[in-house]
Amino acid sequence: MGWKFWKRSNPMDPQEMLARGHAEPNSFPGPPRPQDGLPVGSFGMTVEDVFSITGRGTVVTGRVQAGTVTVGEQVLLSRAGQPLLQVEVTGVEMFRKTVQTAAAGDNVGLLLRGLAKDQVARGDVLSK
């Protein structure tokens, strides 16, 4: 192929390349994601950071690995595979905007009721 890769023996017209891309938008689906194989409604999130907001409660941040979580749902806090506490999600915030639901792949902060800051550590897992 060499360093002059743009000089092929049979060059394709740029307009033809665009037409092919628009005609077959999902021709390259990419690798399968592990979170797509989980049952609908299952939820998993690893805690990356914990902090407390005066008058509001404890906030845990992290990326939702699988499933969805909405305000008002009960989630289970576990550490090293051992369940610790059942807590309620009272708020979901994503990039300084309050939202009702967080889905797989979202970086979120979850406001949790009935939880002290010292009860949670980095690496803990929230699940349904």
C-alpha positions as CSV (number, residue, x, y, z in Angstrom):
1,M,0.0,0.0,0.0
2,G,2.8,2.4,0.7
3,W,2.8,5.8,2.1
4,K,0.7,7.2,-0.8
5,F,-2.3,5.2,0.2
6,W,-4.7,7.8,-1.4
7,K,-3.4,6.9,-4.8
8,R,-5.0,3.5,-5.3
9,S,-5.2,1.6,-8.5
10,N,-9.1,1.9,-8.6
11,P,-10.0,5.1,-6.7
12,M,-13.6,5.5,-5.5
13,D,-15.4,8.7,-6.1
14,P,-16.1,10.7,-2.8
15,Q,-19.7,11.1,-3.8
16,E,-20.0,7.4,-4.3
17,M,-18.5,6.8,-0.9
18,L,-21.1,9.1,0.7
19,A,-23.9,7.4,-1.2
20,R,-22.8,4.0,0.1
21,G,-22.6,5.3,3.6
22,H,-26.1,6.8,3.6
23,A,-27.6,3.7,1.9
24,E,-26.2,1.3,4.4
25,P,-26.0,3.2,7.7
26,N,-25.7,0.1,9.9
27,S,-23.3,-1.9,7.7
28,F,-20.7,-1.6,10.5
29,P,-22.5,-2.4,13.7
30,G,-19.3,-2.6,15.8
31,P,-18.5,-5.1,18.5
32,P,-21.3,-6.4,20.8
33,R,-21.6,-4.6,24.1
34,P,-21.9,-6.7,27.3
35,Q,-24.7,-4.5,28.7
36,D,-26.9,-5.3,25.7
37,G,-27.1,-8.9,26.7
38,L,-28.5,-8.3,30.2
39,P,-32.2,-8.6,31.0
40,V,-34.3,-5.5,30.5
41,G,-34.5,-3.5,33.8
42,S,-31.3,-4.9,35.4
43,F,-29.0,-2.1,36.6
44,G,-25.4,-2.0,37.6
45,M,-23.1,0.9,38.4
46,T,-19.6,1.0,40.0
47,V,-19.1,3.9,42.4
48,E,-16.2,6.2,41.4
49,D,-16.6,9.0,43.9
50,V,-18.7,9.8,47.0
51,F,-19.5,13.2,48.5
52,S,-22.1,14.8,50.7
53,I,-24.3,17.8,49.9
54,T,-25.5,19.6,53.0
55,G,-29.3,19.5,53.3
56,R,-29.6,17.0,50.4
57,G,-27.8,13.8,51.3
58,T,-25.1,11.5,49.8
59,V,-24.2,11.6,46.2
60,V,-22.4,8.7,44.4
61,T,-20.9,9.2,40.9
62,G,-20.0,6.7,38.3
63,R,-20.8,5.3,34.9
64,V,-23.9,3.2,34.5
65,Q,-22.6,-0.2,33.3
66,A,-26.0,-1.8,32.4
67,G,-29.7,-1.2,32.5
68,T,-31.5,1.9,33.7
69,V,-32.3,3.6,36.9
70,T,-35.0,6.2,37.6
71,V,-35.8,8.5,40.5
72,G,-37.7,6.7,43.3
73,E,-36.3,3.2,42.6
74,Q,-34.7,1.1,45.3
75,V,-31.1,-0.1,44.6
76,L,-28.8,-2.4,46.5
77,L,-25.4,-1.3,47.6
78,S,-22.9,-4.2,47.7
79,R,-19.2,-4.5,48.4
80,A,-17.0,-7.4,47.2
81,G,-20.1,-9.3,46.3
82,Q,-21.7,-9.0,49.7
83,P,-24.9,-6.9,49.9
84,L,-24.7,-4.0,52.4
85,L,-27.8,-1.7,52.2
86,Q,-31.0,-1.1,50.3
87,V,-31.3,2.6,49.4
88,E,-33.6,4.8,47.4
89,V,-32.5,7.0,44.5
90,T,-34.0,10.5,45.2
91,G,-32.2,12.3,42.3
92,V,-30.3,11.7,39.1
93,E,-28.0,14.3,37.7
94,M,-26.0,14.2,34.5
95,F,-23.6,17.0,33.5
96,R,-25.2,19.5,35.8
97,K,-28.7,18.7,34.6
98,T,-31.4,16.9,36.6
99,V,-32.9,14.0,34.7
100,Q,-35.4,11.3,35.6
101,T,-33.7,8.3,34.1
102,A,-30.1,7.2,33.5
103,A,-29.2,4.5,31.0
104,A,-26.2,2.3,30.3
105,G,-23.1,4.3,29.3
106,D,-24.2,7.5,31.1
107,N,-21.9,9.2,33.6
108,V,-24.2,10.3,36.5
109,G,-24.4,11.3,40.0
110,L,-27.1,9.6,42.1
111,L,-28.5,11.2,45.2
112,L,-29.2,8.4,47.7
113,R,-31.6,8.5,50.7
114,G,-30.7,6.7,53.9
115,L,-26.9,6.5,53.3
116,A,-24.0,8.3,55.1
117,K,-20.9,9.2,53.2
118,D,-18.7,6.9,55.3
119,Q,-20.9,3.9,54.4
120,V,-19.9,4.0,50.7
121,A,-16.4,3.6,49.2
122,R,-14.9,3.7,45.7
123,G,-15.4,0.4,44.0
124,D,-18.8,-0.4,45.6
125,V,-21.5,-1.6,43.3
126,L,-25.1,-0.4,43.0
127,S,-27.6,-2.8,41.4
128,K,-31.2,-3.7,41.4
